[in-house]
Amino acid sequence: MAFRTFCCALLSLVISLPVLGADDNGDAWSALREGRAVLMMRHALAPGMGDPARFELGDCSTQRNLNDEGRLQARSWKPFLAEHGIDEARVYSSQWCRCMDTATEMNVGDVTDWPPLNSFFQNRSEGPRQTREIIEGVNEMGEGAPIILVSHQVNTTALTGVYLASNEGVIIALPLSDAPEILARVAP
């Protein structure tokens, strides 16, 4: 029985090794700090899918919003980013309340709403145009603090090909392109 317990413990250790080194993304974090990459993330947890039929952009009461867990998730970015040398950033967000709230709760810089980051879940035909606007807009941003984009699953997948969970992000090399280089997947 002791041998079996030892083998199980050893197997658990071997399986967990990739997890122990999961934040081995030093080059990606350096690129983000140095302006050679951007962080694009999906908003924090807002239970449900899509938007209610009575959705109005300027009225949060008509939208799917962050719950308490989502607000805690969004707040967890500040210490997580600080651990990686980022205390301040230029934050751009979809105009949807769940994205603006995520960006605001992160508390790493002023939040600028940016319509190209708005969800096109209900109107997929807008995807290619908005993705092009994100690529061109980010590539035109000058030097300064790191750039964080807060958007939706459909937008991040259209640009990166990666399906992100709520409150997850990807660090993407600059310049952005139709086939961007993903440097890391990150989440606090």
N, C-alpha and C positions, 0 to 999 in steps of 0.2 A: 504494500500500500504506500509506503514511503517513496519508493521508486516512482510510482504512478503520480504522486503529488509533486515530486521533483520535476518529472517530465512535463506535467501541466504548467508548473511555474515557469520552466524554461521556455515552453512554447508561448506562453503569455508574454514573456519578456521579448522574445524574437518578433512576435507579431506587433508589439508596441514600439519597436525600434524606429520604424518610419515616423510614427507619431511623435516620438521624443525629438526628432530632428525636423519636425514639420515647419518650424519657423526658421528654416535655414535659407532664408530669402534675402540675405544681406545685400547682394548686388541689386536686387529689385528695390529695396528700401533706399539704397544709396542713389539709384537713378531717380526715384521720386523726390528725394530731398534736393538733389542737384538740378532738377528741372529737365531731366532726360526721360521722364515718364509721368504719367498721370494715374490717379486712382479713380476707377469708375466702379460705383457700387449700386446695389439694389437697396431700396428703402428698407428700414427695419420692419419687424412683424406688424402686419395689418391684416388680420384674419379675413379670409374670403378670397374671391378671385374676380378680377375685372372691376367694374364699377356699377353701382345701382342704375336702374333705368332712368331715374330722375336726377342723375349726376349733373352738377353745375360747377364749373371750374372755380368760381369765386366763393362758393358756399361749402365749407367743410362739413356741414351737417348732412349734405347730400352725398358724401363720399365715403369710401372705405378708409378708415383712419387707423393710426397706430393704437394698439392697446397698451396696457401698463407694461407688459413684457417688451413690446416694441420700443417704448420710450427708454426703458433700461438698456436695451440693446444699443440704441442710438448713443446714449450717454457713455457706453463702454468704449466708444471709439477714441475719445479724448485721451485717456490714459494709455490705450493701446498705441496710438500714434506717437504719443510722447515717449514711450519706450523705444520707439524707432527713430527718435530725433526730430519729430515733427510736432511743434507746439502751435503753429499757426499755418493756415492754408487759405488759398482762394477757393471758395466753395460755390459751385454752381449747381442749381437744383431744378428739377421738373417743377412746374407750378402746382402739381397735385399736392394737397395738404399732407399726405403721408410722407412725401419726399421733402417738402419744406420743413416739416416737423423733425424728420430725421436729421436734416442738415443743421437745423437750429439747435437741436438737442446735443449734437456732436460738440458744439461750442469750441470750434477751432478757427473761426473767422467769420467775417460778414458773409451772409448768404445772398447770392444773386440768382433770381429766378431766370431760367433760360429755356424758352419754349422748345428748342430742338430736343430737349431731354424729356418732354412730355410724352406720356404713354400713347402709343398708336395701336394698342390692343384691340380697340373697337373699330379701327380703320387702318388695316394692315397696308393699304395702298400708300399711306404716308411714310411708311418705314424707310424706303430707300432715300427719299428726299431728306428726312430728318437725320438719318445716319450720315449722309453726305455733309449736312450742315454742321454736325458735331465734329466730323473729321476736319473740315475746313476751319471752323471756328477755333477749335483747340490749337490747330497748327499755327494760327495767327496770333495766339496769345503770347505776349512778350515774357521776358524774364521776370522772375519774382518768386513769391512763396509757392510751395507745391500746389498743384491743382487737384481738387477733388470734385468729381461729378456724381451727383445723387440722382438716380433715375429708377427705371422699372426693369423687370426681368426681360420683357420683350425688346427693350432698347439695348440692354447690355448684350443680349444674345445676338441681336442683329449686327452689332458692331464687332463683337469678339468671338462669336460662335460658342460661348460658354454660357451654360444655364446656371445662373447663380441662385442660391437660396436667399431668403430674406436676410438682410444685414451682412451680406457677403460682398466682397469686392475683388477686382482684378487690377493689378498694376500693369499698365500697358506702356510699352516703349514709344517714345516720340521719334520722328513724327508719326502721327496716326495715318493709317492707310486702309484700303479695302480689306487687307489681310494683315491686321496688326499683330505685333509680336507680344504675346502675353508673357510677362516676366514672373508673375506669381499670382496665386489665388490667396486672398487673405481675409481673415475675420477675427474680431476680438474674442 
